[in-house]
Amino acid sequence: MSFNYWQKFDHDNVYHIYNRSIQEALLFQDNSDYTYFLKKYKEYLSPYFATYAYCLIPNHFHFLVKIKPLDACTIFIKEEKTLTSSKFLNNEIGIDEFLVNQIRRFFSSIVLSHNKKYGRKGNLFAKRFKRVTVSKEAKLSYLVCYLHHNPIHHGLTKSMIDWKHSSFRAYNSNQKTLLEKELILKWFGGLKEFLEAHLSFQSDFKDNKRILERLEME
């Protein structure tokens, strides 16, 4: 039985959202590309997503988010002034169709800027982004660590704290952020426990990866 990597969005559910580039293209070639990506994420998606964790690496990205409640989403949907937002407000479509379209708009904004900057044409992202519901407590904890470990897994750095383009550093900072820091730190039991969990995950990565794969299929 095949696994559904394209599960429907619904309010108050947590999702692991991820996608990669096509044909080995690089999504991020310099620091400004990472900054622009997060700027557009804030513009298009953060009104609807409570962001728990993220990681950006040269050819793909991961986000761990919770869809905000209906009332909170509707406030911002009223400001969108798009055909899709009108359909949602007229009860012609649900939140899944609206958010899928919003993510496509987000991708389009990245592609337009990227192609102009690097003199290329065509799409940049894989056609269908993956979105998987996170319903188990253990899976949420593992995914936070997994996302932050991703640059190490791909040989980009030896330390999570040294990778500038994930949410890990923000959890070790007092600077303002879009992340639901207090919620996630409380989930782990505090900053000390959060850091210990990440160190343990890194040292036992192979075993943890197998656990993640099993949880993903449940």
C-alpha positions in Angstrom: 0.0 0.0 0.0 1.5 3.3 -1.1 1.9 6.2 1.3 0.0 9.5 0.7 2.6 12.3 0.7 -0.1 14.9 -0.3 -2.4 14.9 2.6 -5.1 17.6 2.8 -4.6 20.7 4.9 -7.0 21.3 7.8 -7.2 23.8 10.6 -5.2 23.0 13.8 -3.3 20.1 12.2 0.5 19.9 12.1 2.3 19.2 8.8 5.7 18.5 7.6 6.0 20.4 4.3 8.9 19.8 1.9 10.0 20.2 -1.7 13.1 20.2 -3.8 14.4 21.7 -7.0 14.2 20.0 -10.4 17.1 18.7 -12.5 19.7 19.4 -9.7 19.1 23.1 -9.9 20.1 25.1 -6.8 17.3 26.9 -5.0 19.8 28.9 -3.0 23.1 30.1 -4.4 24.0 32.8 -2.0 22.8 34.2 1.4 20.4 36.7 -0.3 18.5 33.8 -1.8 17.9 32.3 1.6 16.8 35.7 3.0 14.5 36.3 0.1 12.9 32.8 0.5 12.1 33.5 4.1 10.8 37.0 3.4 8.4 35.6 0.8 7.4 32.8 3.2 6.5 35.4 5.8 4.5 37.3 3.2 2.6 34.4 1.7 2.4 31.7 4.3 3.1 32.8 7.9 -0.3 34.4 8.2 -1.8 30.9 8.0 1.0 28.8 9.5 2.3 28.7 13.1 5.9 27.8 12.3 7.6 25.2 14.5 10.8 24.6 12.6 12.4 24.9 9.2 15.6 24.1 7.3 16.8 25.4 3.9 19.6 23.7 2.1 20.8 24.4 -1.5 18.4 22.1 -3.3 15.5 21.6 -1.0 13.6 22.8 2.1 11.6 21.6 5.0 9.0 23.3 7.2 7.1 22.0 10.2 4.0 24.0 10.7 0.5 24.0 12.3 -2.4 25.4 10.3 -3.9 28.3 12.3 -7.6 28.2 13.4 -10.4 29.2 10.9 -11.0 32.7 12.4 -7.3 33.6 12.3 -6.9 32.4 8.7 -10.0 34.2 7.6 -8.8 37.6 8.8 -5.9 37.4 6.4 -7.7 35.7 3.6 -10.0 38.7 3.4 -6.9 40.8 2.6 -5.6 38.6 -0.2 -8.0 39.9 -3.0 -7.4 36.9 -5.2 -9.9 34.7 -7.1 -9.0 31.8 -4.7 -9.5 33.9 -1.6 -12.9 35.0 -3.0 -13.9 31.4 -3.6 -12.9 30.5 0.0 -14.9 33.4 1.5 -17.9 32.4 -0.6 -17.6 28.8 0.7 -16.9 27.4 -2.8 -13.6 25.9 -1.7 -12.0 24.8 1.6 -8.8 25.7 3.4 -6.9 22.9 1.6 -7.5 24.4 -1.8 -6.8 27.9 -0.6 -3.4 27.0 1.0 -2.3 24.8 -1.9 -2.9 27.8 -4.2 -1.1 30.1 -1.7 1.9 27.9 -1.7 1.9 27.9 -5.5 1.9 31.7 -5.4 4.8 31.6 -3.0 6.7 29.3 -5.3 6.0 31.5 -8.3 7.4 34.6 -6.5 10.6 32.7 -5.8 10.9 31.4 -9.4 10.3 34.8 -10.9 13.0 36.4 -8.8 15.5 33.5 -9.2 15.1 33.3 -12.9 15.6 37.0 -13.3 18.7 37.0 -11.1 20.4 34.0 -12.7 19.2 34.4 -16.3 17.3 31.1 -16.4 13.8 30.1 -17.6 11.2 27.6 -16.5 10.2 26.1 -13.2 12.5 25.6 -10.3 10.5 23.4 -7.9 9.3 19.8 -8.2 5.7 19.9 -9.4 4.0 18.6 -6.3 5.3 19.6 -2.9 4.9 17.0 -0.1 2.7 17.6 3.0 2.3 15.0 5.7 0.2 15.2 8.8 2.1 14.9 12.1 -0.3 13.3 14.5 2.1 11.6 16.9 3.9 13.3 19.7 7.0 11.3 19.1 7.0 12.1 15.4 6.8 15.9 16.2 9.9 15.7 18.5 11.9 13.6 16.0 11.0 15.9 13.1 12.2 19.1 14.9 15.5 17.4 15.4 15.5 15.8 12.0 15.0 19.2 10.2 17.8 20.8 12.2 20.1 17.8 11.5 19.5 17.9 7.8 22.6 20.1 6.9 24.8 17.6 8.7 23.1 14.7 7.0 23.9 16.2 3.6 27.5 17.0 4.5 27.1 20.8 4.6 28.3 21.3 8.1 29.4 19.4 11.1 27.4 21.4 13.7 23.7 22.4 13.7 24.6 25.8 15.2 27.0 26.6 12.3 24.2 26.3 9.7 22.7 29.8 9.3 19.6 28.7 7.3 17.6 26.6 9.8 15.5 27.5 12.8 18.0 25.9 15.2 20.0 29.1 15.8 16.8 31.0 16.5 16.0 28.7 19.4 19.4 29.7 20.9 18.7 33.4 20.5 16.6 36.1 22.1 16.0 37.8 18.8 12.5 38.3 17.5 11.3 35.4 15.3 8.2 34.0 13.7 8.8 30.7 15.3 6.6 29.3 18.1 9.6 29.1 20.3 8.0 29.0 23.7 5.6 26.2 22.6 8.3 24.0 21.2 10.8 24.6 24.1 8.0 23.7 26.5 7.3 20.6 24.4 10.9 19.5 25.0 10.9 20.6 28.6 13.1 23.7 28.2 16.1 24.9 26.2 18.5 22.5 28.0 16.4 19.5 27.1 15.9 20.8 23.6 19.6 21.0 23.1 20.2 17.6 24.7 17.6 16.0 22.4 19.4 17.4 19.4 22.8 16.1 20.5 21.3 12.7 21.2 19.7 12.7 17.7 22.9 13.6 16.0 24.8 10.8 17.8 22.1 8.2 17.0 21.1 9.5 13.6 21.0 6.2 11.8 18.7 4.7 14.4 16.6 7.9 14.5 16.3 7.9 10.7 14.8 4.4 10.8 12.4 5.5 13.5 11.3 8.5 11.5 10.7 6.4 8.4 8.5 4.0 10.4 6.6 6.9 12.0 6.1 8.4 8.5 4.4 5.3 7.3 2.1 4.8 10.3 
